[in-house]
Amino acid sequence: MRIAVTTPTGNVGRHVIATLVRAGVRPRVLLRDPARLAPEVRDAVDAVPVDQYDADAVVAATADIDALFWVNPTSGSGDPLAEYDRATRSVVRAVTENRIGRVVFQSSVGAEKRHGAGEIDGLAQTEIALDGTGVDVTHLRCAYFFTNLELQLGALRTGTLQVILPLDQPMAWVAPRDIAEVAATRLLSATWSGRCVQAVHGPADLTWREVSDILTTATGRRIGVEQITDDAMRAQLQQAGMPDGLVEAVIGMSTGLREDFVPEQRRSLRTTTPTTLAAWAYDHLRHRLADAP
C-alpha cells in the first residue's frame, strides 16, 4: 500500500510516520523542507519537498498514492480561513486528479457546527469539500491537544493559566500520539468505506479546574487557572503580535463551543484513547518546568 503523509514533523504526523514504519510501510512524506526530518526518519521514508498551498506540487507529489493523511497546515496569517481554503483546493485536486482511494483528514471537535467556531470553521469546509469528491474519507474529530499546553510555558512557569472557558465546563483532551495511532489504523484498514466520522476524545473529559490539579501533581509545581474575559484574552493575543484576523479565529474556537454545543459523537469505547493528561504532563512538562524559578 502506498501512503502519503502531510505535516510529518508535526505533533501528530511524526507519530503517524513511526506507526506506519513499524507496520512495514515506507510512507511518502510531504513537507517544505525534508532536512527537518530526523536522520533515522529520512532513511525510512520517501521525502518530497512540497508546499501544501501549491496545488500543482501537491498533485505531483501524490501521484500513484493509495491513501493520504491530510492535515491543513497552519500559516499564522491574518486570514487563516483563507489559508485553509487554499490548502483544501490542493487536497481536492490531488484526490480527484490522482484518484486517491482514501483519505484520513485531521479535523476537530466542533467542525460539525460548520459555522461559528473560529478557526475550526476552516476544517469544516475541508470536510465538506472532501465529501464532495466522493472519495472514501475518515474525518478525525480530534479533542483539545495536550500539546497546546506547551504553547503556554510562560504561564505555567508563573503558576497561573488564563482561559476564557468556564472553569467547570468539561471538554475532551487527547494526546497527539493517540490521534496518530487512530489515523494510522484507519489508513491501513481495508474494512471501511464511504464517509466516516471518527472522534478521538482521549481518556476523559476534563474541566480546567481538574486540569489545574492534574498539572500540579504531575509537575510538582502549583499551577492554578482563572477565567478571564474575551476582551482580556484578545488583548493578550494582540500584544503577542498576533494579527487581528487570527486573534478572532483563535478566540472563536473557544467561544463557539462555550454554550449549547453537543458533539456529534458522544464518548464511547470507539472514541476513547488511553493516554492520560497526568502521564503526558509527567513525561513532557515536568522537566521543562523543573529549572524555572
N, C-alpha and C positions, 0 to 999 in steps of 0.2 A: 504494500500500500504506500502510495506517495502522498505525504502530508506536508503542508506548508504551515509555518507558524510566524505570525507577526509579533512585534514587540518582544523578541526573545531574551532581552536583558531586563525586562520589567519584573515587577513583584510576582506576577502570575506566570508570564511567559517563560521565565528561566526554569521554573519548576515543570512546566509542560514539556519543555525540551528534555529535561532529565528523565521524566517519566517515560516519554516515547523512546528515548535511547535505551533505557532499561528493558523496554518491551521488544527491542530488536529492530526498531525503526531508525533509519537515518533521515531525519527531517530536513526539509529545505527551510531555511530561516531568512526572513526578510527584515532588514534593518538598514538605517542610513550608513552606519559605519561598522563593518564587520570586525574592525580592530577592537571594538568594545567587548567582543566575546572573550571569555577566558580561554587560555591556550588549550586546556583539555576539552573544552566545548567545540572549539574550531575543528578539532580532529574527528569529531563525531557527527558533524552536520555539514550540509552544503549551504554556505552563506552567500546571499545575493544582496548587493547594495541597492536599496530601494527607498525612495521617499513615498510614503503611503498616500500622499496628496497628489502624486503624479500617476494618473490613471494608466497612461501608456506603459510606464515602468512596472506597475503592479500587474497588468495583463501579461506582460512579457515574463515576469518573474514567476507567475503561477501557471505557465503552460504545462500541460501533462500532469497536473495535480489532481489527486482523487478527493482529498479532503483539506479543508482550510480552517485554521484557528484565527479568527479575526478580532483584533482589538483596535478600536478607534484611537489614534494617537492623540495625546494632549499637546496643545500648542502654546498655551499661556497667552494667547492673543486676546484682544478686547472683544472679540466676537466668536466665542467657542462654538456656538451652534452653526455658524457658517463654516468653520473648520471641520466640524463633524459632517456637514453636508458634503464637503469636498471629499473626505475620506469615504463616505458612503458611495459616492459616484464611482470611486475607484473599485471598491469591492463588488459593486453591482456589475460593472463592466467585466471584471475578471471572471466572476461566476458565470455570466452569460456567454461571453466570448470563448471561454475555455471549457465550458460545460462541466464545471466542477460539481461533483456529485453531491457533496455535503459540506455544510459549514457549521462550525460551532462559534457562536458570537458571544463575546463577553459584554453582557448588558448589566442592568442594575435593578434591584428592587425599586419600584417607583416608576419604571418605564411603562407599566400597564396603565398609568394615568394618561399617557400620551401628551398631555399639555399641563403646564403649571408646576413643574418640578425642576425648574432651573436647567442646569447642565444635563440632567438626566433626560430632558426632552430631546436632546440630540441623539441619545441612544435609542429612544423610542422611534425616532424617524428612521434610524438604520434598521431596526427590527421590521418596520413596515416595508421598507424598500427591499429587504431580503425576502420577505414573504411574497412580494410581488414577482420575484424571479421564478417561483415555483420549485426552487431547489429544496432538498431535504436540509432543514436548518433546526438547530437547537439554540434557543436564546437562554443563556445562563443569567438568571436574575440574581445577581450577587448582593449579599448583605454588605454592611459597612466594614471596610477592611481594618483589621488590627493595625496594619502598617500606616494608616492615617495618623496614628499617634506619633510616629516618628517625625511627622511634619510639625509637631508641637513640642519638640525637645526643650525649647526655651521655657515654655510654660510649665512643663513637667519639672524642670530644674528649680523654678521658683516655688513649686508646690501647689499651683492652682491652675486647673484647666477652666477655660471660659467657653460656654456653649450657648446656643440660642434655642435649643430644645428644652422642654420641661424636664427637670431632673428625675422625675419619677415616670417618665414615658419610656416603656421598654422598646427596644429595637434589636434586630438581628445583627450579630457581629460574626465575622468569619476570618480565618487565616487564609492568605493568598495561596499557600501550598495546598490547602484543601480544595480551593477552586480549581487549581491546576489538575489535581487528581480526577476531579469530575470531568473537566474538559478533555483530558487525555482518554478517559474511559469512553466518552461519547465519540471521540474521533476514531477510536479503534473498534468500537462496537458496530456490528452489522445488523443488529436486531431492531433498529428504529428507522423510521422514515417519516416524511411529511414535515409539518411544522410542529415543533415541540418547545415547550417552556419548562426549564429545569431550574427551580430556585435552589440557591446554595446559601443556607441560613446559618452555618456554623452550629455550635453545640447548644446554644441557649440565647434567648432574648434577654438583654441586659438593660437596666436603666443606667443613667450616668452616675447615680449615687453608687450603684453596685460596681460600676467600672472603677470609680474612685477607690473603693475598698479593696478591690482585686489588685489594682496597681500598687497601692500602699503595701499590701502584704508581699507581693511578688518582687518589688524593688527594694523594700526596706526603707523607703522614704515616704513621709506623709504627703500624699497627693490629694488635694481637695478639688471640688468642682463647684462652679457657680454659674447660674443662668444670667446672661446679660441681654440687653435689648438688641433688636435687629440693627438699630442705628449705631449702637456702640460697636457691634461686630463689623458693620460696614466701614466705620471709621478706621478700625484696626487694619482691615484688609487694604484700604486705600493708603494708609500710612506706610504699609509694607511695599507699596509701589504697584499694586495690582490694578490693571485698567478697570474703569467703571463697569464695562460690559461683563467682564469676567467676575467682578465682585458680585453683581446681581445674579449671575449664573450659579456661583458657589452658594450664596445665601439661599437661593431658591431651592437647592437640593434639600435644605432643612425645612424651610417654611412650607414648601409644597407637600411635605409628608408629615407636617406637625399636627394637623387636625383632620379627623374623619378619614384617614387613609387606612384601607384594609388591603393587604397584599393579595394578589390574585391567587397565589398558592399559600395555603396555611402550612405551618411547620408540620412535618411528618418524618417518618423514617427515611423517606426518599430525599428530603431536602436537608436533613441534619447531618453535619460533618463533625469529626471528632476533636479537632484541636481546640483546647480551651484558651481563653484570654490569659488566664493565670500562667499556663505553661509557656505561651508565646512571650509574655512580658518577662518572665524569668529568664528566658533564653536570649531575648533580643533587646530588652530595655534596661535590665538591671545593670549590666556592665557599662552601658552608655551613660548612665546617670551616676555611677559609682564615684567618679572623680569630680563631680560637680560640687561646688561649695554648698 
